[in-house]
Amino acid sequence: MRSLTTRFSAAAAAIVLVLTGSGCTSAPSEHDESRASAITIAKLPGLGDVLVDGEGFVLYVFEPDAAQTVTCTFTCANRWPPLRAIDGGTPTAGDGIDASLISTLPNPAGGEVITYNGWPLYGYTADKNPGDARGQNTYLNGGVWYVMQPDGQPLIP
C-alpha cells in the first residue's frame, strides 16, 4: 500500500510540474512581475540596441502580429511567452524608450499583452541568460521572429 501511495504522490507532483511548466498557471508569478516592470535597452553584439524586459531578457515581435493582434497563443506561447501586463498596468519606460509607444492588446488566452509601437512583445524560452538573442530572424510557429528596436521597428535583416 505504501508504494502505491508513493507512486500516486510522485505522479501528482509530475502533473503539477507539467502544468506549471506549460504555462497553465492561473496567477502571474513574481518572475512575470519583474519582467513586466520595465522595458529598457541593451546593446547586443551584431544587433545593436534592442528592447529587453526588466530582467534584461530580449523582447521579440512575431511577423504575423503586424495587424496589431496577438497571434502567438497557447502552444506557441509556451515557447514564446508574451510580456503580460500585470494587474492591468503597463511597464515603465527605461532610458531611451518612448513611453508613448507602450500599450497593451487583449490576449486571446486571457489578460493583456504589452505592446511597443503596436507590436505584442514576447520572450523566448531558448534565451537562457539576459542578452541572449537566439530567436532573432527565426522561423517558428508559422512566422518569423525579430528583436524589437527602440525606434519601434523590428530588426529585419
NORSULUR-V805612 format. One record per pair of residues at least 6 apart in sequence whose ideal C-beta (glycine too) atoms are under 6 Angstrom apart, sorted by the first residue. I is the first residue (numbers start at 1). J is the second residue. D is the distance in Angstrom with one decimal. If there is no record, write none. Layout:
i & j & d
I & J & D
I & J & D
This chain:
i & j & d
22 & 78 & 5.6
23 & 78 & 5.2
28 & 86 & 5.4
32 & 84 & 5.9
33 & 86 & 5.1
34 & 54 & 5.0
34 & 55 & 5.7
35 & 53 & 4.3
35 & 54 & 5.3
35 & 55 & 5.5
36 & 83 & 5.8
36 & 86 & 5.1
36 & 91 & 5.2
37 & 54 & 4.1
37 & 91 & 5.7
38 & 54 & 4.3
38 & 91 & 5.2
38 & 92 & 4.8
38 & 94 & 5.3
39 & 51 & 5.7
39 & 91 & 5.1
39 & 97 & 5.4
40 & 52 & 5.6
40 & 94 & 3.2
41 & 49 & 5.1
41 & 96 & 4.8
41 & 150 & 5.4
42 & 52 & 4.5
42 & 131 & 5.9
43 & 49 & 5.5
44 & 50 & 5.7
44 & 133 & 5.7
47 & 133 & 6.0
49 & 150 & 5.4
50 & 58 & 5.9
50 & 147 & 4.3
51 & 59 & 4.4
51 & 148 & 4.5
52 & 58 & 5.6
53 & 59 & 5.9
56 & 130 & 3.0
57 & 123 & 5.4
57 & 127 & 5.8
57 & 130 & 5.6
58 & 127 & 5.9
58 & 133 & 4.7
58 & 147 & 5.6
59 & 121 & 4.5
59 & 148 & 5.4
60 & 122 & 4.9
60 & 124 & 5.9
60 & 135 & 5.2
60 & 145 & 4.8
60 & 147 & 5.9
61 & 119 & 4.1
61 & 146 & 5.6
61 & 148 & 5.2
61 & 154 & 4.9
62 & 72 & 5.1
62 & 143 & 5.4
62 & 145 & 5.8
63 & 143 & 4.1
63 & 144 & 4.5
64 & 71 & 4.6
64 & 143 & 4.2
65 & 71 & 5.4
65 & 119 & 6.0
65 & 120 & 5.1
68 & 118 & 4.4
70 & 105 & 5.5
70 & 107 & 5.0
70 & 113 & 5.0
70 & 120 & 4.8
72 & 80 & 5.2
73 & 108 & 5.1
73 & 109 & 4.6
76 & 141 & 4.2
79 & 125 & 5.4
80 & 122 & 4.3
80 & 124 & 5.8
81 & 123 & 5.1
82 & 113 & 4.2
82 & 122 & 5.3
83 & 114 & 4.4
83 & 121 & 4.2
84 & 111 & 5.5
85 & 104 & 4.8
85 & 112 & 3.9
85 & 114 & 5.4
90 & 102 & 5.3
93 & 99 & 3.8
96 & 150 & 5.4
101 & 116 & 5.2
101 & 117 & 4.6
101 & 152 & 5.0
103 & 115 & 4.9
104 & 112 & 4.0
104 & 114 & 5.7
105 & 113 & 5.4
105 & 115 & 5.4
105 & 120 & 5.8
107 & 113 & 4.7
113 & 120 & 4.5
114 & 121 & 5.4
116 & 148 & 5.6
117 & 152 & 3.0
124 & 135 & 3.8
126 & 134 & 4.5
127 & 134 & 5.5
133 & 147 & 5.7
135 & 145 & 4.7
136 & 147 & 5.1
137 & 157 & 5.6
138 & 145 & 5.0
146 & 154 & 3.7
146 & 155 & 5.3
146 & 156 & 5.7
147 & 155 & 4.9
148 & 154 & 6.0
149 & 155 & 5.4
